[in-house]
Amino acid sequence: MKKPFLSTIRFAVFAVLFTTHINTANAQAPNPGGQSAIPTGNSKISGIVLDSAASKGVEFASVALFRVADNKAVDGCTADENGKFSIVKVAPGEYKLLISFIGFKDKSIDNIKVEKGKDIDLGSVRLAGSVQNLQEVTITGEKSMIEEKVDRLVFNAEKDITSKGGDASDLLRKVPMLSVDLDGNVSLRGSSNIRVLINNKPSTILASNVADALKQIPADMIKSVEVITSPSAKYDAEGSGGIINIITKKNNLQGLILNVDSGVGNRGTNLGLNGSYRKGKMGFTLGGFGRAFYNKAESTLNQTTFSGGNSYLTNQTSNAKDRGMFGQYSLGWDYDLGKNQALSAGLRYGTRNFLQKQNLTINQFENNALDATSQRKVDRKDLSGTVDFNVDYIRTFKPQQEWSISTLYSRTGLTNNFNTDLLGESGSVEGRLKNENKNHNSEFTLQTDYQTPIGKNQLVEFGAKGIFRTVDSDFKYLIGTESGDFIFNSSQPSGSLNYNQNVAAGYISYTLTTKNKYTFKAGTRYEYTGITADMGEQGKVSIPNYGNLVPSINVSKSISGSTTLKAAYNRRIQRPGIQQLNPNVNLSNPQSISTGNPALSPELTDNFEVGLSSNIKKTYFNFSAFARQTNNSITQVRMAVDTLQGAIVTTYENIGKQQAYGFNLFANVYLTPKWTLNGSVDVLHSYLSGQTVNAEGTSEAVSNSGFNYGGRLMSQLSLPQGWGLQAFGFYRGKEIQLQGTRTGFYMYALGFKKDFANKKGSIGFAAENFMTKGVRFTSDLNSAQFAQSSRTQLYNRNFKITLNYSIGKMSFDAPKKKTKSVSNTDVVGGGGDQK
């Protein structure tokens, strides 16, 4: 019985019944002709409608009162949230009641005799479940893989097979318009400056490193992914490429249940336990998910720098073993304060532990003659823990009129350390170097929103928001002694960053739907950002305060019942994230150094988009074309170092501007009722230009342009007796960067599952890149001061077995009021900022 599906349509049914009831009530108004007027009295008929199986009230059940004499409906009502109903002003006479609701058999109560001035209490009226109705809902109610809305595309992910046992990054590879590289870095239409939300909520861990944060989210728990390419004024102005909102699975069931999700593979293992308990108006959820992965990679790097008429070649080879453990644990609580009010709170802790052991050999040449050889063993640790706590309240006054207030406090502690053993020719340790880099990121957010309808086809929304953010970073280098201890080394770089950012924002948005099926959604948002920053003993960093007016407009036109045209414009802001700001100098590889830039300014982007979506028989397709221009673009740049021969430093700069245009085509075809095929093609052209500083300290113009192509293909087949099969393939082409290119890569997967006979769970098997050992990708970068070429071989052939099982028993309950929550979308995610 697909009762959870009923929860998605009950509100629609209630709206129809409510309208019918109003019309019926209006029909009882006095009629001047007097012929069809229905007489009224002072009696009342009341009772309570119960589910015969669960002994719980049937919320919004329809109650119709018929006059026996002519079998004419004379009045009616809908039951409240507890199943109670009451029909007043009933005239004396003989009547019968007809009680009905989707999923239940109709109930008729005959021989109701009403006497003048006397009320009738029918007590409990029990409705029996209708198996036939539920089976019909199962057949016709399946969601499409893709849904198109006025400002977003929705990918329904619940039936994915090959991603079971994986994480959110595995699933996002299958979403149209998104591209996910092998490290889990996400881009939307070629831009990595996006914001990722979870159930409309941000997290400081997402602000620090999106790629790692996605590894904490199990794919099995994702219900849908919303790709918001043209966010309205209601959303934060950040995320120049757009917003990705991951919706996790929820339920509105009464009782106690525990879900177990697990998977075992040669590259990763996961275990998830999620429980929920609801009794009456109060509900609790408790979740835990852990994932361990292990992989290895081999790489080579050749880079040449030019200085003073000489050339310095560095040749590096390395092999690395990566191990990681990611976890996320959550506790949620919600309570219905009344029919139109709800309160919720949540506590979440996320952790990631990434460990890497690398063997590195460096050969240095001067003018093609071998100058020096060195070997290093590097142990790198990337550790973090994040705590999020939120309290949300919503009050609904009438349909579409509501007020909400949301709060969020987040704090993340990050540790990025490495230890390096310097080896001699015999392999013995001749020196040791240690980098300690500790970061803290905390923020408090207060937000309030109000919306109200104006007439039948207009909606006004406005609200305000404040974000108070603090970022602290300290780093230093230590030198190993003969005794094995480490002491501070003043000759190596050290320092700190204290960064405070306060954002005050307000917005107003207006939506109009016309009779000829146009929908206009226009608004504007103003954000003022105040920043103070210093680098400890090195003094303050001069970053001016700034204010931005951010307009947006979305227009859609329904040409027919199955075809929609859309056009949109918006302006976006992208503030630098902690990974871009952090001044820590990473010297684990002395020839390839990286550091952040505390003086970064935000970037501004103008986005334009047009789209067409349609259903033709059993095929859905969506075509969208877009263009954007970004000023003050935050981009990764590399430069030679004159104080260290052959070395290149990678950092971030506001280079100038970036222009991009392209299109995306997606199609989903039902080959048979149980066999679907869907795929998409992405084409993007990028142009980047700006000024960089070379090794001599002078400015030089840099530009690069080119096309990028990508696509994905997926097919699903439902077989008899609970079997299911899925195949998936993905390709991402060459990526254009400011100073060169990075080659593309591909992935493919095949999986199947078998549902248990009792529908309590399933077992499955999936294989990824099973015909090859792994994927090789390259990066080629050039400038007047250097030439760099790298090759990396990642061994990602993977086989995994997955198991899902549900323990406990739940009964159906109507949907509860959803509280709104804070959505911060205001910083660049780390790890995914190469353009």
C-alpha positions in Angstrom: 0.0 0.0 0.0 1.5 3.3 -1.1 0.3 5.4 1.7 3.3 7.8 1.7 2.2 8.8 -1.8 -1.2 9.8 -0.5 0.4 12.4 1.8 1.5 14.3 -1.3 -2.1 14.6 -2.7 -4.2 15.0 0.4 -3.6 18.7 0.5 -4.7 19.0 -3.1 -7.8 17.0 -2.4 -8.5 19.2 0.7 -8.2 22.3 -1.4 -10.9 21.0 -3.8 -13.1 19.9 -1.0 -12.7 23.2 0.8 -13.7 25.1 -2.3 -16.6 22.8 -2.8 -17.7 23.4 0.7 -17.5 27.1 0.3 -19.5 26.9 -2.9 -22.1 24.7 -1.2 -22.4 27.2 1.7 -22.8 30.0 -0.7 -25.6 28.1 -2.5 -27.5 28.2 0.8 -27.9 31.9 0.7 -31.5 33.2 0.5 -32.8 33.0 -3.0 -35.3 35.7 -4.1 -37.2 33.2 -6.2 -37.6 31.0 -3.3 -38.1 27.8 -5.4 -34.6 26.3 -4.8 -33.7 27.8 -1.5 -32.7 25.2 1.1 -34.5 25.8 4.5 -32.3 26.3 7.5 -32.8 25.5 11.2 -31.0 25.5 14.5 -29.9 21.8 14.9 -26.4 20.4 14.6 -25.0 17.1 13.3 -21.5 16.2 14.6 -19.1 13.3 14.9 -15.6 12.1 14.3 -14.2 10.2 11.3 -11.7 7.5 12.2 -9.4 5.2 10.3 -10.8 1.7 11.1 -7.3 0.2 11.0 -5.3 2.8 13.0 -8.1 4.3 15.1 -6.9 7.8 14.2 -8.8 10.7 12.9 -9.0 11.0 9.1 -7.9 14.5 8.5 -9.8 16.6 5.8 -12.5 13.8 5.2 -15.4 15.0 3.1 -18.9 15.0 4.8 -22.0 15.6 2.6 -25.5 15.9 3.9 -28.4 14.7 1.7 -32.2 15.2 2.0 -33.9 11.8 1.8 -37.0 13.2 0.1 -35.3 14.1 -3.1 -31.7 12.8 -2.5 -30.4 16.3 -2.9 -27.2 17.5 -1.2 -28.2 20.3 1.2 -25.0 21.0 3.1 -21.5 19.6 3.7 -18.1 20.2 5.5 -14.6 18.8 5.8 -13.2 17.2 9.0 -10.5 19.0 11.0 -7.0 17.7 11.7 -8.4 15.3 14.3 -11.2 14.0 12.0 -14.0 15.9 13.8 -16.8 17.5 11.8 -19.9 19.6 12.5 -22.8 20.7 10.3 -24.8 23.5 11.8 -28.2 25.2 11.1 -29.8 22.0 10.0 -33.6 22.2 9.5 -36.0 19.4 10.8 -36.3 16.4 8.5 -34.9 13.1 7.4 -31.3 13.0 6.1 -28.4 10.7 5.3 -24.6 11.4 5.4 -22.0 10.4 2.9 -18.4 10.4 4.2 -15.5 9.9 1.8 -11.8 10.4 1.4 -9.1 9.2 -1.0 -7.8 5.8 0.1 -10.9 4.8 2.0 -14.3 3.2 1.1 -17.2 5.6 1.2 -19.4 5.4 4.3 -23.1 6.1 4.2 -25.2 6.8 7.4 -28.9 6.6 6.7 -32.1 7.3 8.7 -30.9 10.5 10.4 -34.0 12.2 11.8 -33.5 15.8 12.9 -36.0 17.4 15.3 -36.3 21.1 15.8 -33.8 22.5 18.3 -32.2 19.1 19.0 -28.5 18.2 18.1 -27.3 14.8 16.9 -23.9 13.4 17.9 -23.0 10.4 15.6 -19.9 9.6 17.7 -17.2 7.6 15.9 -17.6 6.9 12.2 -15.0 4.4 11.0 -13.8 4.3 7.4 -12.3 1.1 6.0 -9.2 1.3 3.7 -9.8 0.9 0.0 -7.1 -1.5 -1.5 -8.3 -0.9 -5.0 -8.0 2.9 -4.8 -4.5 2.5 -3.4 -3.4 0.2 -6.2 -4.7 2.7 -8.7 -2.6 5.4 -7.1 0.4 3.2 -7.3 0.0 2.8 -11.1 -0.7 6.4 -12.0 1.1 8.4 -9.4 4.8 7.7 -10.1 6.9 10.9 -10.4 8.8 11.8 -13.5 12.5 11.6 -13.3 12.7 15.4 -14.1 10.2 18.1 -13.1 10.4 21.6 -14.4 9.4 24.6 -12.2 9.4 28.3 -12.8 12.9 28.8 -11.3 14.4 25.4 -11.0 14.8 21.8 -12.3 14.0 19.0 -9.9 15.8 15.6 -10.2 13.8 12.9 -8.4 16.6 10.5 -7.1 14.7 8.0 -5.0 14.9 5.1 -7.4 18.6 5.3 -8.2 20.3 1.9 -7.9 24.0 2.3 -8.7 24.4 5.1 -6.2 23.3 3.0 -3.3 26.2 2.7 -0.9 27.7 5.8 -2.3 27.5 9.5 -1.4 25.9 12.7 -2.7 28.7 13.4 -5.2 28.0 10.0 -6.9 24.3 10.9 -7.3 25.0 14.5 -8.4 26.9 13.2 -11.5 23.5 12.1 -12.9 21.7 15.4 -12.5 21.3 17.5 -15.7 23.5 20.7 -15.9 25.8 19.5 -13.1 29.3 18.2 -13.5 31.3 16.5 -10.7 35.0 15.7 -11.1 36.8 12.8 -9.6 37.6 14.7 -6.4 33.9 15.5 -5.9 34.1 19.2 -6.9 30.7 20.3 -8.3 30.1 22.8 -11.1 26.9 24.1 -12.7 27.1 24.9 -16.3 30.9 25.2 -16.0 30.9 27.4 -12.9 32.1 26.0 -9.6 30.9 29.1 -7.7 27.7 27.6 -6.6 26.0 27.1 -3.2 24.9 23.7 -1.9 22.1 23.5 0.6 20.6 20.6 2.5 16.8 20.9 3.0 17.2 24.6 2.3 19.8 24.8 5.2 23.4 25.8 4.9 26.3 24.5 7.0 29.8 25.9 7.7 31.3 22.7 6.6 29.8 23.3 3.1 31.4 26.8 3.2 34.8 25.3 3.9 34.9 22.4 1.4 31.9 21.4 -0.6 33.6 18.3 -2.1 34.3 16.8 1.3 30.9 17.8 2.7 29.1 15.9 0.0 30.9 12.7 1.0 29.2 12.9 4.4 25.7 12.7 2.8 24.6 9.1 1.9 23.0 8.8 -1.6 20.4 6.5 -0.2 18.9 9.3 2.0 18.4 11.8 -0.9 14.9 12.2 -2.2 15.5 14.9 -4.8 18.0 17.4 -6.0 16.8 20.9 -7.0 19.0 22.8 -9.5 18.1 26.5 -9.1 19.7 28.3 -12.1 17.9 31.6 -11.6 17.3 32.2 -7.8 14.7 34.8 -6.9 15.3 37.7 -4.5 14.2 35.5 -1.6 17.5 33.6 -1.8 20.8 35.0 -0.7 22.6 36.8 -3.5 25.6 34.4 -3.4 26.5 31.6 -5.7 27.2 33.1 -9.1 26.5 29.8 -10.9 23.3 29.1 -9.0 22.1 27.0 -6.1 21.9 23.2 -5.6 19.3 22.2 -2.9 19.5 18.6 -1.8 16.2 17.3 -0.3 16.5 14.3 2.0 13.9 11.7 2.6 11.3 12.6 5.3 8.1 11.0 6.4 5.0 12.0 8.3 4.3 8.7 9.8 3.2 7.8 13.3 5.0 5.2 15.3 8.6 3.9 15.6 10.8 2.8 12.7 14.5 2.1 12.1 16.2 2.0 8.7 19.5 0.2 8.2 21.5 1.0 5.1 24.9 -0.6 4.5 27.3 -1.3 1.7 30.6 -3.1 1.3 33.0 -2.6 -1.6 36.7 -2.8 -2.5 37.0 1.0 -2.5 34.5 2.0 0.3 32.3 0.8 3.0 29.3 2.5 4.6 26.8 2.0 7.4 23.8 4.2 8.1 21.1 4.0 10.9 18.1 6.3 10.8 15.2 6.2 13.1 12.1 8.2 13.6 9.4 8.3 16.3 6.2 10.2 16.2 3.3 10.3 18.7 0.5 12.8 18.2 1.8 16.3 17.6 5.5 15.6 18.5 8.1 13.8 16.4 11.8 12.9 16.8 14.4 11.8 14.3 17.8 10.3 15.0 20.3 9.6 12.2 23.8 8.4 11.9 25.9 7.7 8.8 29.5 6.7 8.4 31.6 6.0 5.3 35.1 4.8 5.0 37.0 4.8 1.7 40.4 3.8 0.5 42.1 4.5 -2.8 45.5 4.9 -4.4 46.9 7.1 -7.1 50.0 7.6 -9.1 51.1 10.9 -10.7 53.9 12.7 -12.5 54.6 16.4 -12.8 56.9 18.2 -15.1 57.3 21.9 -14.8 59.8 24.3 -16.2 60.4 27.9 -15.0 62.4 30.6 -16.8 64.5 33.2 -15.0 67.5 35.3 -16.0 68.0 33.4 -19.3 68.1 30.0 -17.5 65.6 27.2 -17.5 64.8 25.1 -14.4 63.1 21.8 -14.9 61.5 19.9 -12.1 60.4 16.3 -12.6 58.3 14.6 -9.9 56.8 11.2 -9.5 54.6 10.1 -6.6 52.4 7.4 -5.4 49.8 7.9 -2.7 47.4 5.9 -0.6 44.3 7.8 0.6 42.1 6.8 3.5 39.1 8.6 4.8 36.3 8.4 7.2 33.2 10.6 6.9 30.3 10.8 9.3 27.2 12.7 10.0 24.9 12.4 13.0 21.7 14.3 13.6 18.9 14.8 16.1 15.7 16.5 15.0 12.5 17.5 16.9 9.3 19.1 15.7 6.0 20.0 17.5 2.7 21.2 16.2 1.7 24.1 18.4 -1.7 24.3 16.8 -3.5 24.0 13.6 -1.6 26.8 12.0 1.7 26.9 14.0 4.7 24.6 14.1 8.1 24.6 15.9 11.1 22.6 15.0 14.8 22.3 16.1 17.7 20.3 15.0 21.2 19.4 16.0 23.7 18.0 13.6 27.4 17.0 13.9 29.5 16.2 10.8 33.0 14.9 10.8 35.6 14.1 8.2 39.0 12.5 8.6 41.1 12.4 5.4 44.6 10.8 5.6 47.1 10.5 2.9 50.5 8.9 2.7 52.6 10.0 -0.2 56.0 9.0 -1.5 57.5 11.8 -3.5 60.7 11.9 -5.7 61.9 15.2 -7.0 64.6 15.6 -9.7 65.8 19.1 -10.5 67.6 20.2 -13.7 69.2 23.4 -14.6 69.6 24.0 -18.3 68.9 20.3 -18.9 71.6 19.1 -16.5 70.6 17.2 -13.3 71.2 19.5 -10.4 69.7 17.7 -7.4 67.5 14.8 -6.4 65.4 14.5 -3.2 62.9 12.1 -1.7 60.1 12.8 0.7 57.5 10.9 2.7 54.5 13.1 3.4 51.7 12.3 5.8 48.8 14.7 5.4 45.8 15.1 7.7 42.7 17.0 6.8 40.3 16.8 9.8 37.2 18.7 10.7 34.2 18.6 13.0 31.0 20.7 12.5 28.2 21.5 14.8 24.9 23.0 13.5 22.0 24.0 15.7 18.8 25.5 14.4 15.4 26.6 15.8 12.6 27.4 13.4 9.0 28.7 13.8 6.2 29.2 11.2 2.7 30.6 11.5 0.2 30.1 8.7 -2.8 32.6 8.7 -4.5 31.3 5.5 -3.4 29.5 2.3 -0.2 31.2 1.1 -0.2 33.7 3.9 2.5 32.9 6.5 5.2 34.3 8.7 8.4 32.5 9.8 11.4 33.1 11.8 14.6 31.0 11.7 17.8 30.9 13.6 21.0 28.9 12.9 24.3 28.6 14.8 27.2 26.7 13.2 30.8 26.1 14.2 33.5 24.2 12.4 37.0 23.3 13.5 39.4 22.3 10.8 42.9 21.0 11.0 45.1 20.8 7.9 48.5 19.4 9.0 51.3 17.5 7.2 54.5 15.9 8.4 57.4 15.5 5.9 60.4 13.2 6.3 63.4 14.3 4.1 65.2 11.2 2.9 68.8 10.8 1.8 70.1 8.7 -1.1 70.1 5.6 1.1 66.6 6.2 2.2 67.4 7.2 5.7 65.7 10.2 7.3 67.9 13.3 7.2 65.4 15.9 8.3 61.8 16.4 9.3 59.3 19.3 8.7 55.9 19.7 10.2 53.1 22.2 9.3 50.3 23.0 11.8 47.3 24.8 10.4 44.2 25.2 12.6 41.1 27.0 11.5 37.8 27.9 13.1 34.7 29.1 11.3 31.6 30.1 13.2 28.4 32.0 12.2 25.1 33.0 13.7 22.1 33.7 11.4 18.7 35.3 12.2 16.1 35.4 9.4 12.4 36.3 9.1 10.1 36.0 6.1 6.5 37.0 5.4 4.4 36.2 2.3 0.8 37.1 1.5 -1.5 36.6 -1.5 -3.1 39.6 -3.2 -6.3 38.4 -4.8 -6.3 35.1 -6.6 -3.2 35.4 -8.8 -0.6 37.6 -7.0 1.8 36.9 -4.2 4.1 39.3 -2.3 7.1 38.1 -0.3 9.5 40.2 1.8 12.0 39.5 4.6 15.2 40.4 6.3 18.3 38.5 7.3 21.5 39.0 9.3 24.7 36.8 9.2 27.5 37.2 11.7 30.6 35.3 10.7 34.0 34.8 12.2 37.0 33.0 10.6 40.2 32.4 12.5 43.3 30.6 11.2 46.8 30.0 12.7 49.6 28.3 11.0 53.3 27.6 11.7 56.2 25.3 10.8 58.2 23.1 13.1 61.6 21.5 12.6 62.3 18.0 13.8 65.2 17.5 16.2 67.5 14.5 16.7 65.5 13.5 19.8 62.3 13.3 17.7 60.7 16.5 19.1 59.6 19.4 17.0 60.6 23.0 17.6 59.3 26.2 16.1 61.3 27.4 13.1 61.2 31.2 12.7 62.8 31.0 9.3 59.7 29.3 7.9 56.5 31.2 7.2 54.0 31.5 10.0 51.1 33.7 10.8 47.4 34.0 11.5 44.2 35.4 10.0 41.3 36.9 12.0 38.4 37.6 9.7 35.0 39.0 10.7 32.2 39.4 8.2 28.7 40.8 9.0 26.0 40.7 6.3 22.7 42.6 6.6 20.1 41.9 3.9 16.5 42.7 2.9 14.4 41.7 0.0 11.0 42.0 -1.7 9.5 39.7 -4.4 6.3 39.9 -6.4 4.7 37.0 -8.4 1.8 37.5 -10.9 0.0 34.8 -12.8 -2.2 36.0 -15.7 -5.2 34.5 -17.3 -3.3 33.7 -20.5 -0.8 31.5 -18.5 2.1 33.9 -18.0 3.9 33.8 -14.7 6.1 36.7 -13.7 8.3 36.6 -10.6 10.3 39.8 -10.0 12.2 41.1 -7.0 15.2 42.8 -5.7 17.5 42.2 -2.7 20.0 44.6 -1.0 22.9 43.3 0.9 25.5 45.3 2.9 28.7 43.6 4.0 31.0 44.8 6.6 34.5 43.2 7.0 37.4 43.6 9.4 40.5 41.5 9.0 44.0 41.3 10.4 47.0 38.9 10.1 48.2 39.1 13.6 51.6 40.7 13.9 51.6 41.5 10.2 48.8 44.0 10.7 45.4 44.7 9.3 44.2 43.8 5.8 42.4 46.6 4.0 39.1 45.3 2.8 36.4 47.9 2.2 32.8 47.5 3.2 30.4 47.2 0.3 26.7 47.2 -0.6 25.0 45.5 -3.5 21.6 45.8 -5.1 20.7 42.4 -6.6 17.7 42.3 -9.0 16.1 39.2 -10.4 13.2 38.4 -12.8 11.7 35.0 -13.9 9.1 34.7 -16.6 7.4 31.5 -17.8 4.7 30.9 -20.3 2.6 27.8 -20.5 2.0 27.2 -24.2 -0.1 24.1 -23.7 -0.7 21.6 -20.9 2.7 20.0 -21.6 5.0 22.8 -23.0 6.5 25.7 -21.0 8.8 28.6 -22.1 11.0 30.3 -19.5 13.3 33.4 -19.5 15.3 34.8 -16.5 17.8 37.3 -15.5 19.6 37.7 -12.1 22.6 39.2 -10.5 24.7 37.2 -8.1 27.5 37.8 -5.6 30.3 35.3 -4.7 32.3 36.0 -1.6 35.6 34.2 -1.0 35.6 31.1 1.2 38.0 30.1 3.9 40.1 28.0 1.6 40.7 31.0 -0.6 41.3 33.4 2.3 43.6 31.1 4.4 47.2 32.5 4.2 48.8 29.2 5.3 51.7 28.4 3.0 51.7 24.7 2.1 55.3 23.6 1.6 54.8 19.8 1.6 56.1 19.9 -1.9 58.7 22.7 -2.2 58.4 22.9 -5.9 54.6 23.2 -5.9 53.5 25.6 -3.1 50.0 26.8 -2.4 48.5 29.6 -0.3 45.4 31.7 0.1 44.8 35.4 -0.3 43.2 37.3 2.6 42.7 40.4 0.5 40.2 38.8 -2.0 37.1 40.8 -2.9 33.7 39.4 -3.9 32.9 38.7 -7.5 29.7 39.9 -9.3 27.9 37.9 -12.0 25.1 38.8 -14.4 23.1 35.7 -15.6 20.7 35.4 -18.6 18.8 32.2 -19.4 16.0 31.0 -21.7 14.5 27.5 -21.7 11.9 25.3 -23.3 10.5 22.1 -21.7 7.8 19.8 -23.1 6.2 16.3 -22.9 5.6 14.6 -26.2 3.8 11.3 -25.6 6.2 9.3 -23.5 9.2 11.7 -23.9 10.1 14.7 -21.7 12.8 17.1 -22.9 14.3 20.3 -21.7 16.4 22.7 -23.6 18.1 25.7 -22.0 20.6 28.3 -23.2 22.5 30.7 -21.0 25.0 33.4 -20.9 26.8 35.1 -18.0 29.5 37.6 -17.3 31.5 37.7 -14.1 33.5 40.8 -13.0 36.3 40.6 -10.4 36.4 36.8 -10.9 38.0 34.7 -8.1 40.3 32.4 -9.9 43.2 30.1 -9.2 46.5 31.5 -10.6 50.1 30.2 -10.6 53.3 32.1 -10.7 57.1 31.3 -10.6 59.1 32.2 -7.4 62.3 34.0 -7.9 63.6 33.1 -4.5 63.2 29.3 -5.0 64.5 28.1 -8.3 62.0 25.9 -10.2 59.2 26.5 -7.7 55.6 27.5 -8.6 53.1 29.1 -6.2 49.4 28.6 -6.6 47.0 31.1 -5.0 43.8 33.0 -5.7 43.3 36.4 -7.4 40.5 38.6 -8.5 41.7 38.4 -12.1 39.2 40.5 -14.0 36.3 39.0 -15.9 35.0 35.7 -17.1 32.4 35.2 -19.8 30.5 32.0 -20.6 27.7 30.9 -22.8 26.3 27.5 -23.7 23.3 25.2 -23.7 22.0 22.0 -22.1 19.7 19.5 -23.6 18.0 16.8 -21.5 15.5 14.1 -22.5 13.8 11.3 -20.6 12.0 8.5 -22.6 9.6 5.8 -21.4 10.5 3.0 -23.8 8.0 0.8 -22.0 6.0 1.5 -18.8 8.9 -0.2 -16.8 11.9 0.8 -18.9 13.2 4.4 -19.0 16.2 6.0 -20.9 17.4 9.5 -20.1 20.5 11.5 -21.0 21.8 15.0 -21.5 24.4 17.0 -23.5 26.2 20.0 -22.2 28.1 22.5 -24.3 30.0 25.5 -22.8 32.3 28.2 -24.1 34.4 30.1 -21.6 36.6 33.2 -21.9 38.8 34.3 -19.1 40.9 37.4 -19.0 42.7 39.6 -16.4 46.0 40.7 -14.9 48.4 38.5 -12.9 51.6 39.4 -11.2 54.7 37.5 -12.5 57.8 36.5 -10.6 59.5 39.9 -11.2 56.5 41.7 -9.5 55.2 43.3 -12.7 51.7 42.9 -14.1 50.9 41.0 -17.3 47.7 40.4 -19.2 46.5 36.8 -19.3 43.6 35.3 -21.2 42.3 31.9 -22.4 39.2 30.6 -24.1 37.7 27.4 -25.4 34.8 24.9 -25.5 33.9 22.2 -23.0 31.6 19.3 -23.9 30.0 16.8 -21.6 27.1 14.3 -21.3 25.5 11.5 -19.4 23.3 8.6 -20.2 21.2 6.4 -17.8 18.7 3.6 -18.2 16.5 1.9 -15.7 14.5 -1.3 -16.0 12.0 -2.7 -13.5 11.7 -6.5 -13.7 9.2 -9.0 -12.2 9.5 -10.3 -8.7 11.1 -7.1 -7.3 14.2 -7.1 -9.6 15.6 -3.8 -10.9 18.5 -3.0 -13.3 20.3 0.3 -14.0 23.2 1.4 -16.2 24.9 4.8 -16.1 27.6 6.5 -18.1 29.2 10.0 -17.7 31.7 12.0 -19.7 33.3 15.4 -18.9 35.4 17.1 -21.5 38.4 19.4 -21.4 38.1 22.2 -18.8 39.4 25.7 -19.7 41.4 27.4 -17.0 43.0 30.8 -17.0 46.5 29.5 -17.7 45.8 26.3 -19.5 43.5 23.3 -19.7 42.6 20.2 -17.7 41.6 17.1 -19.6 38.3 15.4 -19.1 37.4 12.0 -17.7 34.6 9.4 -17.8 32.8 7.1 -15.4 30.3 4.3 -15.9 28.4 2.0 -13.6 26.1 -1.0 -13.7 23.9 -2.2 -10.9 20.9 -4.3 -9.9 18.8 -4.8 -6.8 16.2 -7.3 -5.5 13.4 -6.2 -3.2 12.6 -8.6 -0.3 9.2 -10.3 -0.5 7.9 -8.4 2.5 9.0 -5.0 1.0 11.0 -4.4 4.2 14.2 -3.9 2.3 16.4 -4.8 -0.6 19.9 -6.2 -1.5 21.9 -5.0 -4.5 25.2 -5.1 -6.4 26.9 -2.4 -8.3 30.1 -2.1 -10.3 31.9 1.1 -11.4 34.6 1.5 -14.1 34.8 -2.3 -14.0 36.4 -2.7 -17.5 39.4 -0.5 -16.7 41.7 -0.1 -13.7 40.9 3.5 -13.3 40.9 6.9 -14.9 43.8 9.1 -16.1 43.5 12.8 -16.4 46.1 15.5 -17.3 46.6 19.2 -16.7 48.6 21.5 -19.0 49.4 25.0 -17.8 51.5 27.7 -19.4 52.7 31.3 -18.9 55.6 33.5 -19.8 57.4 32.3 -16.6 56.6 28.6 -16.6 55.2 25.5 -18.3 53.6 22.7 -16.3 52.3 19.3 -17.2 50.9 16.8 -14.8 49.4 13.3 -15.2 47.4 11.5 -12.6 46.3 7.8 -12.6 43.4 7.2 -10.2 42.5 3.6 -9.5 38.8 3.8 -9.0 37.5 0.4 -10.2 34.9 -0.5 -7.6 32.5 -3.3 -6.8 30.0 -3.1 -3.9 27.2 -5.0 -2.3 24.4 -2.9 -0.7 21.8 -3.8 1.9 18.7 -1.9 3.0 16.3 -3.1 5.7 13.5 -1.4 7.7 12.6 -2.4 11.2 9.4 -1.3 13.0 5.9 -0.4 12.1 4.4 3.0 11.1 0.8 4.1 10.5 -0.2 6.9 8.1 -0.7 10.4 9.3 -1.5 13.6 7.4 1.4 15.9 6.6 2.5 18.3 9.3 3.3 22.0 8.9 6.8 22.5 7.6 8.9 25.1 9.3 11.2 27.2 7.2 14.9 27.3 7.9 17.9 29.5 7.3 19.6 29.3 3.9 23.1 30.9 3.8 24.5 30.8 0.2 27.2 33.3 0.5 30.7 31.9 0.1 32.8 30.0 -2.4 33.1 26.3 -1.6 36.6 25.1 -1.1 38.1 22.5 -3.3 36.1 23.3 -6.4 37.3 26.7 -7.5 39.2 25.9 -10.6 37.6 27.5 -13.7 
